[in-house]
Amino acid sequence: MIRQFTVQYAKTDEKDSTHWPTVGRAFEDKKRITVKLDSLPISSEWDGRLFLYEIKEH
């Protein structure tokens, strides 16, 4: 079974509100996760952590 994830990262703006831009997708197959980024999310606020959120099948 292949599990799918959205890939997001935390970005804080000047008003200290946090946004979670989606920057790609990830797939887990046989206990290996492959991350495919649409673009590299480089910004001055980025602390280098990507967050994976599982896509629930309905």
N, C-alpha and C positions, 0 to 999 in steps of 0.2 A: 504494500500500500504506500502510495506517495502522499505525503502531507504538504500542503502549501501554506506559505506565510507571506504577509506583506512586510516589507522592510521600511522602518521609519527611524527618524532620529529626532532628538529634542532640540528645539531652537528657541531661545528666549529673546524677546524683543526689548526695546527700550522701556516699555511699560511693565516689564517683568511678567508678561503673560507668555506661557509656553505653547508653542505650536508643534504639531507632529507631522511634518511633511513626509509623504510616502516617496521613497527614493528608489524603489525596486521591488523585486519579488525574490522569494527563497523557496527551495524545494528540498524536502528530506526524503531520501530513498536509501533503504538499507543502512540506516543510522549515519548517513552522511548528508550534511546540509550544504547545498550549493546556493550561494547568494548571487543574484544577477542585479547589479545596480544600473539604473537608467543613466545616472551621471554621478560623479563623486561629490558627496554633499559637504563641500569645504566652505566653511564660513568662520568668522572670528569667534563665534559663540560655540562652535561645535567642539565637543570634548572627546570625540573619537569613538563614541559608543553607538552602535546600531542596535535597534530593537526589532525583534521578530514577533509578529502577531499572527497567530494561526487563523487561517480562513476556515470558518465552520461550514461544513456542507449542510445544506438544508434539504 
